């Protein structure tokens, strides 16, 4: 890197104002250069040391923080700098060509920058001087990448002198205090307030239109006091109520103040309690003690550490949220984050080859819905330890499983690989639990499976873009509908039926039938059907109801299983087939067999071959030695 021109120092800088610090980046080498620029600040014109400018407000003890560029609202975003907008044109490298730059607001470090050989660009950061910026003091900013200086000169900001205190008419200068006055003063005659007074707000009713209290942050508003209390705060970030944060949010989101009754979801007696030892999850634990560890979503609290929690503000940024709904992108990159998630931090990925962990990038704002989920459910964070005896309970890296480079995956980050006529017919066909008519080329949302079970009503199905937040639901896995994927068979003795084994029940797989036609799964004839590429679905789910050699009910136990098969025995990893068990290779069509399915004793292998359309395995006591379909 080579330094460029240097502007004159900016003098007269005042506190609480936003300033733009811009640098030129020049790559005078032949090879391209990748870096993530970070802004650092030091004291004096030639500091002896520098420290990163924090991307958080408040920034206690820091003279500057990475700020938004306009208005009273905190707008985290990245703006483009066109090549025509580059300020510096004197380039030491005569071969260098311009590249569009970036302007970062509320971000530090900035996003990834790639400079081809012999090229130049400019990056700038918006910074705001805080109350800790000393008057009449010089500060120098520099740009680093990967922990090393980029060879750029320092940008200089010189704080102005302390402004005089203006007096309104009728006010007068004070007088010096008697030097013999003793402190502290006695205060026994005063009462000390220990409990914050709850404020009440008259929101407009439905007929007049709803006005959110999370708005209108002007310098004269008192709306901030609905959540924050300057002198009697009982929670972090000057929150009015003590942790967990849900205590404060439920003050309005209880069906009385706000339209969304989130408190009712968490107090619903039909929702079982989470059991971490068996990975039985029914809610995002926003009311748990672990939620009290949250500080602010402006900082990375999850990266490379086992610190997953679910405070309300981990998913919702109340200062930025609005009423917009999620939308499927026209470029096939998934669904946008809805207004309810607007401003919440997340993790974007740069994918590589199938089965390889991507590059994770923490962002102050989630532009796509799945980026919010990746903050906790990907290898960006430290995932819980895997119990070798129970692969069905493993918390896996969803970014790896959903990589569009994989052979098979549910289409979260991009359209799926199976775009056959049979898949199109399956998605268009009817079912008892049908909610949506996606296309074979569609992408879907995480919340189309992990969503609010109260809204899974086939008679009045929600729009695919609706708010389906998975706060607390009655189905294991925080699933929108029932999905039986663990116990292989259950006794129904005393039910009046002649068999001791349970017959096929469409309700056991309601989650799948929210999108897929259910007809092929109850048809035991083996007759080809237009809605599936596998004519023996019904033969397995409804036509093998007989005693097997092993009556164990756990899908994680080798050779366990009696009676009819479950979807999960052939589609064990439903997010993607990358993490198949028992040495299986990744395969298409979401086929990867569960731990209770073993190798064929005849051929000595466990395999699904999509090219030859054959299965080689042992399941429910049956040897499939290269069975074709």
N, C-alpha and C positions, 0 to 999 in steps of 0.2 A: 504494500500500500504506500502511496505517496501523498504528502500533505498538499492541500490546496490553498486558496487565498484565505485571509483572515480578516473578518469584519472588525471595525472598531468596537471597543467595549460598550455595552448598553448601560448608561448611567441613569440615576434617578429611579431605580426599580422600587416599587412599593409592594407591601405585603398584600396577599390575597388576590393579586392580579395574575393573569395568565401570560406567559411569554413563550415564544417559539424559538427553540435552539436548533439550528440546522447545520449539517455537516455534509461535505462532499466526500464520496468514496470513489477512489480511482484504482482500478486493477490494471497495472501496467505490465502484467505477466502474460504469458501465452496461454496458460490454462485458466479455466473458470474458477471462481472463488465462491464458496458458500459460507455464510455467516449469519448470526443472529445479533444485530447491533444492540448494545446496552449502554444507557447513559449513566455516567458517574459524575459526582460533584465533589469538589474539595475546597478548602478554605484558603483564600488568598489568590493572587494572580498566578503564582507558581506553587501549587500545593505540594506538600511533602507526601500526602496520601489522599486517596480518593475513596468514596463509598458509593454504592449504587443508589440512584434516586428511587425511592420506594413508589410502587404503583398502588398506593393505598391512601385513603383519606378517612379519618385523620392520620397524620404522620407524626406522632409525638416525638419531639426531640430532633426532628429533621427540618432543615431550613427550606427544602423544596420537596414536592412530590409530583409525580406524573399526573397531569390534570386534563380535564376536558377543555375545549377551546372556546366555548361560548355559553352564555346563559347560566342560570343558577342550577340547572340540572347537571348531574354527573353523566356525561355521554362518553362511553367507552367505544372507540371506533378507530379504524385506519382509513385514511384518505389517500388517494393517489396523487402524485405529483407528475404531471405530464412532462415529457421531455422539453416542451416549449416553456415550461415553468421553472426549469432549472436556472438558478441564479448565477452560478459560476460558469464561465465559458473559457477561461484561460486554463488550458490543460497542458501539463508538461509532456504528456505522451501524445505525439502528433497522430498516432494511429487510433487513439481512443474514440469510441462512438458513444452517444448518450443512451442511457437506459432510464425508463420511468422510475421515479422514486416513491417514497412512502412517508406519510405524515402520521405519527402515532399520538393518540390522545387517550390518556388514562392507561397507557400501556408502557411497560418497561420490564424486560427487553421487548423489542419490536419483533415482528414476524421474520421468517426466514428470507434472506436476500441472496440471490444468485447473480453474480457479476461475471459475464463472459470475459474471456481474455481481451485485453485492450478495450476497456469500456469504463464509463463513469456514470455515477448517479448521485442523488442527494437524499438524505433521510433527515427528518426533523422530529423532535419531541416537544410536546406541550408540557410546560412545567408551571406550577403555581408556588409563589413564595408564601410561607406560612408565618405564624406568629413567632416562630423560632428563628426566622431570618433576621440577623442582627443589623440594625441600622448602620449606615456609613461603613459597610463591610463589603469586601470584594469576594466573589465566588467564581470558581472556574469549572466549566463542564468539559468532559472529554468523552469520546466514544471508544468502546472496547468491544471485542468480539471473541468469544471463547476464552474470556479471562485475560486477554492480552490487549494492550493498546493498539489501535489501528494506525498509529502514526499521525493522527490528525492533531492540529493545534487546538488549544483550549478556547472555548467560547466564554467570554467574560461578562458577568452581570454584576454591576455595582449598586448596592442598595443605597437609596437616598437617605437623607438625614431624617431623624425622627420628626414627624409633622407636629406642628403646634396644635394644642388643644383649642378648638374653636369654641367660643362662648356665645350662647344665644342671648338675646336681649333680656336683661334682668339678672343674668348670671355674673358672678364676680370671681376674680382670682382669689384663691385661698390664702391663708397666712401660715407662716411657719408654726409648727407645733412646739409647745413649751418643751425644751430639752429634758426637763425633769419628769415628764409624763412616764408612767410605768405601764408596761404591757406584760402579759395579756390583761385585757380588761375583764372585770367581773361579769359573769353572765348568768348568775344563779336566778335572777329574776325573770329570765326568758325561758319559754317553753321550746323544746327542740322537736321538730317534726321528724318522725321516723317512717311514716307511711304516706305514699303518694296518693293524692286525691284522684279518683278515676274521673276522667273527662268524658262527657257525653256529647255526641254530635248528631244533629238532626239531618240525616241524609234525605235527599229527595226520593219520593216514592216512585214505584214503577210507572205510574201514569205521567209523571213529570220528567222521567229520565233519570238514570242513576249517575251521580257525580262521585267519583272515587276520591277518598281522602288521601290517596297516594299520588297527589298531583298538586299543581299550583304552588310550587316552592319558591315564592317570591320573598324578598327581604322583609316584607311586612306581614307575612302569613303567620297564623298561630297553629296551622295544621300539624306542624312538627310535634307539638306537645301531645298529640294523640298517642304517639308511640315513645317519644323521648322526653325525659325529665332532667333538666340541667342540674338540679340540686338534690333531688330525692330519688334518683335512679336506683333501681334494685338489680339490674342486669347489665351485662357487658354492652358496650357502645351506647351508654346512657339510656338503655331501654327502661321503660316505666316499670315493667314487671320482672320478677326474678326468672332465671333460667329454669327449665328449657324455654327457648324462644316461643314455642307453641302456646305457652301460657298467655303471652301478649296477643298473639294472632287470634286465639280463640275468643278474645274479648269482643271481636267483631264477626269472625267467621264461625258463628254459632247458629246461623239461621235467623238471627234477629237484626244484627247490624249490616252484615254483608249478604249478598245473594248466595254465595257458596257456603254451605254448612259443613265445613271440614271437621269441626269438633264432633258432629254426629257420626262421621265415618270412624273416628278413633274411639268412640264410646259404644259402637255397635256391638251388641253381645253375641252376634252370630259370627264375628271375626275372632278366630282363635288367637291365642298368644303365640308370639314367635318362640321357637325352640332352636337355639343356635347349635346345640350339640348334634342335631339331626338335620341341620340346614332346612328347617321347616319355617319358611318365611311367609307371613301374611300381611305385613305392613312395613312401610318405611318408618323406622322408630323415631319419629319426631318428638314424641313425648317421653322418650327414655332418658335415663341419666346420662347416657353417652352423648346425647344431643347437646348437653351443657358444655362440651369441650369446644364447640364452634366459637370462632372469634369473628372472622369476616371472610366473605367469599372473594374479596379483592386480592387475597393472598392464597397461595397454593397450600392447602392443608392436608392433601392426600398423597402427593407425589412421593413414590418410593417408600411409603411407610404405612403400617397397618393402623390407620387412624380414620377409618370410614365411619361417618355418622350421618344423620339425616335431619339436621335442623331445617326449618322452613326456608331460611335464606340460602341454603345450599342449592336449592332448586328455583327459588323465586327471589327476584330483586325488586322489592316493593317500590323503590324510587324510580324504576324504569318501566315496570309492567304496564301493559295496556290490554285492550280487548280484542286484538287481532287473533285469528285462529291459525293453526298450522296449515301449511300448504305443500303439496308435492312439487318439487322443483321440476322445471321443464328440461333441465339438463341431466336428469336421472341420478342425482346425487343424494336422494333421500328427501326428507320432509324438513321444512324450515321450523325453527323454534317458534312456538306460539307466543302471543303477547304475555301470557302468564309466566313464561320463562325468560322474557326479554331482559337482557342485562345480566343474567346469571352466568357465572363462569362455567367453563367446560374444557374438554380436551379434544382437539382435532388430531387427525392421524395422517401420516404420509405412508401409504401402503407400499409394500414390496412384494416379493414372491409369496405364493401360497404357503401357509404354515409358519411364516416368519413374522416375528413381532414387528409392528410398524414403528415409525418415529412418532413419539407422542409430543404434542405441543400444548402447554397450558395456555388458555385464552381467557381474557377477562369477560368475554361475551360468547355465548353459544349461538352460532348462526344456524346450525342444524340441530334438530331435536336430539339425535343420538349422541351428539357431542357432550351433552349434559350427563347422559347415562355413563359415558366412558370415563367420567371423572372418578367413579367408584367401581365400575364393572369392567375394567380393562387392566392390562399390565402396567398402565401408568402408575397405579398405586400398588401397594403390597397386598396381594390377595391372601385370604386365610389358607392355612395349611391343608393339604389334601389327605384325607383318610384313605389309606390304601385299600381298606376293606369295603369302601363304599364309593365307587366312582360316580354314582348317580347324585351324590351330594357335593361334588366338587364345584367350587367357584372358579370358573375358567375365564380366560382373557377373551372378552366378547369382541374386541377389536381384531384379534386373530381369527376367531370363528366367523366373523362377518365380512372378512376381506373379499372384495369382488374377484380377486384372482384365484380364490379357492374353486375346487371342482363343484362344490354345492354349498348353498347357504340360503338362509331366508333373506329376502331382498331389502335390507335396511339401508346399506350404503350405495346400492346400485341394483338394477334389475337382475332377476335370477337367471340361471343358466338354462333351466327347463322351460322353454317357450314353445313346447309342442302343442298340437291341437288338443290332445287329451288334457293337458294342464289348463288350457283355456276353457275347455268344457267343464272341468272340475270347479274352476273359480266362478263360472257363470251358472252352474247348476244349483238346484234348490237343496235345502236341508232344514231340519227341524230348528236348528239354532242359527240360521243364516243371518248375518248382520250386514256384510259388505260384498260388493261385486267388483273385486279387483281384476285387473287384466294380467295376462302372463308377463307383460312387459312393465308392470307397475312396481313401484317401491312401496313399502309399508312402514308403519311407525312401530317403535318398541311398544307403545301403549295400545296397539291393536291386539296384542296378546297379554301384556302386563298392564292392565287397566282397571278401571272402576267396574266391578262386577254388577253394581246396581244399574248400570246403563246397558247391560247386555240383554236387551229386550227385543226379540225378533219381531214382535208386533209393532213396535215403534223404534226401529233401529237408529242409533246415533249416526250422524254424518262421520265419515272417516277422519275429517279434520276437527271434530269436536274435542272438547276438553275431557279427557278420559283419565285424569291423574290417578296413579296407583298409590293412593295414600294408605288405605287399609281395606282389604277385601277378604272375602270368606274362603277363597281358594288358595291352596298351597302354591308357593312360587309367585305370589302376588299376581295371579293370573285372572284374566277377565271372566273366564268360564272354566268349568271343571275339566281337568285332564288327568286321567289315571295313568300314572307312569312308574309306580313303585311296587305296590302289592299285586302279584301276578294273578291271584285267584282268591276268592273268598267263599266260605261256606254259606249256603242259604238253607241249611237244615231247618225244618219247621215251617218253611214257606209254602208248603203244599205242592211243591214241584217234585218230580220223581228223581231228579238227579241231585247229587250233593255238590255239584259244581255250578258256578254262576254262568248264566247265559249272557250273550252279548247284549250290552245296553248302550244305546246311542248316547245317553247322557254322560257316560264315562269319558267320551271324547268330544264333548261339546265345544271345547276350545278350537279343535281342528275344523269343526263344522261351522264356525263363524264365517269361514271363507270358502271351505271346500264342500262339494256335494257329498251327501252321506249315503246315497243309494248303493254304490259298489261295496260298501263295508258290511251290509246285511245280506248280500246275495251270495249264497254258498254254492251256486251252480258252477262257477268257474267260467261262465260265458263272458266273452270279451265285452266291455262296456266302453262307451265313448268318453266317460269321465275319468278313465285311469289307463295307464300303460301296463298295469299289472292286474290281470284278470282274476288273480287268486286272493285278492284282499279279503273278500267275504269268507273264503274258505278258511282263512287263518283267524279272523276276528269273530266269526260266528259259526264255523263248521267243524271245529276240532274239540268240541266240548266233551272230553273224556279224560279219565285218570291217566296221569303220566307217572314216570318212575320216581320223581322227586316232588314231594308235596310242599317244599319250602316256598314261602310267599315272597321272598326278597329278590328283586331283580338283580342285585349285586352278587348273589350266590351262584356259583357255577352249576349248570345243569338244573337249576330250580325251574319249576313251572309245571302247572297242570291246567288242563282245560284250554279255553280260547286264548289267543295271543293278544297282546296289547300293541298299540302303535309304537310304543317306546322300545319294543324288543327288536324291531327292524330299523327304527328311526331314533336311535338312542340319544344322539346329540342333535337336537332340532335347530340350533342356531347355525351350525355348520358342521361338516364332517371331518374337520382337521384333527380334532382330538379323539379319534376312534380308539377303542380299548382293545386289549388282548392282541396287540400286534397287527391289527387290521390296517390296511392302506386306506388313505382318503379316497372316497368314491363319489360319483355323481348321484343325483336323485335323492339326496339326503339319506341314503342308506348307510347305516353303520350299526352293527349288532350290539346288543346289550351284554353285560358280563355273564348272564346266565346262559347265553348262546355259546356253544363250544365248537371246536373243529369236528369235521367229519372223520369218524374212525376209519372209514374206508379209504379216503384220500389224504387224511392227515393234515387238513388245512381248513381255515375259516376264511371264506372269501365270497364277495359278491362281484361278479364280473359283468359290467354293463355291456361290454362289447358282444359277449356270447349269450347274454341274458340268462345267466345261471347262478345258482346259490349252492355253496358247498359248506355244510355246517351240520351241527346237531342241535335240535331245539325241541323241547317238550318230549324228549325221548326218541325223536325221529331223526334218522340219518339222512341228510340231503347230500347225496354224493354227485354233485354237479347237476342238480335238478334244473330243468329249463322251464321257462314260462313264456 
